[in-house]
Amino acid sequence: MFSTTITHSTTIQDWLVDRVADYTERAPHQVDPAIPLAELGMDSVSAVALCGEIEDRWMLDIDPTLVFEYPTIAAISAHLTAETAVAA
């Protein structure tokens, strides 16, 4: 079970890296999951759009303040991993 959680978290993180790369017009390898989204160039409009994509992708009800409470991809990924585990 533990390895499933890690794999799931990695899958979420990889997806987030790809989406943030798209929003910031970077290659995915240029997106560091430990750097805050604002420092990567995400504005508030893009952040809210990302929250909408997260809702659609994982069928979760996400508050747009998610990106302020969890400012990095790594933090968002950990939070979503916990949320999807509870939903399952």
Contacts in CASP RR format, 6 or more apart in sequence:
PFRMAT RR
TARGET T0000
AUTHOR 0000-0000-0000
METHOD contacts of the structure
MODEL  1
MFSTTITHSTTIQDWLVDRVADYTERAPHQVDPAIPLAELGMDSVSAVAL
CGEIEDRWMLDIDPTLVFEYPTIAAISAHLTAETAVAA
5 81 0 8 1.000
5 85 0 8 1.000
8 81 0 8 1.000
8 84 0 8 1.000
8 85 0 8 1.000
9 77 0 8 1.000
9 78 0 8 1.000
9 81 0 8 1.000
12 58 0 8 1.000
12 77 0 8 1.000
12 80 0 8 1.000
12 81 0 8 1.000
12 84 0 8 1.000
13 33 0 8 1.000
13 73 0 8 1.000
13 74 0 8 1.000
13 77 0 8 1.000
15 57 0 8 1.000
16 33 0 8 1.000
16 50 0 8 1.000
16 73 0 8 1.000
16 76 0 8 1.000
16 77 0 8 1.000
17 28 0 8 1.000
17 31 0 8 1.000
17 33 0 8 1.000
17 73 0 8 1.000
18 28 0 8 1.000
19 50 0 8 1.000
19 53 0 8 1.000
20 26 0 8 1.000
20 31 0 8 1.000
20 37 0 8 1.000
20 40 0 8 1.000
20 42 0 8 1.000
20 50 0 8 1.000
20 73 0 8 1.000
21 27 0 8 1.000
21 28 0 8 1.000
21 30 0 8 1.000
21 31 0 8 1.000
23 42 0 8 1.000
23 46 0 8 1.000
23 49 0 8 1.000
23 50 0 8 1.000
24 31 0 8 1.000
24 40 0 8 1.000
24 41 0 8 1.000
24 42 0 8 1.000
24 46 0 8 1.000
26 40 0 8 1.000
31 40 0 8 1.000
31 73 0 8 1.000
32 40 0 8 1.000
33 72 0 8 1.000
33 73 0 8 1.000
33 74 0 8 1.000
33 77 0 8 1.000
34 72 0 8 1.000
34 73 0 8 1.000
34 74 0 8 1.000
35 72 0 8 1.000
36 71 0 8 1.000
36 72 0 8 1.000
37 47 0 8 1.000
37 67 0 8 1.000
37 71 0 8 1.000
37 72 0 8 1.000
37 73 0 8 1.000
38 71 0 8 1.000
42 50 0 8 1.000
42 67 0 8 1.000
47 64 0 8 1.000
47 67 0 8 1.000
48 64 0 8 1.000
50 67 0 8 1.000
51 62 0 8 1.000
51 63 0 8 1.000
51 64 0 8 1.000
51 66 0 8 1.000
51 67 0 8 1.000
52 62 0 8 1.000
54 60 0 8 1.000
54 62 0 8 1.000
54 66 0 8 1.000
54 76 0 8 1.000
54 80 0 8 1.000
55 61 0 8 1.000
55 62 0 8 1.000
58 80 0 8 1.000
58 83 0 8 1.000
58 84 0 8 1.000
58 87 0 8 1.000
59 87 0 8 1.000
60 80 0 8 1.000
60 83 0 8 1.000
60 84 0 8 1.000
60 87 0 8 1.000
66 76 0 8 1.000
66 79 0 8 1.000
67 76 0 8 1.000
69 79 0 8 1.000
70 76 0 8 1.000
70 78 0 8 1.000
70 79 0 8 1.000
END
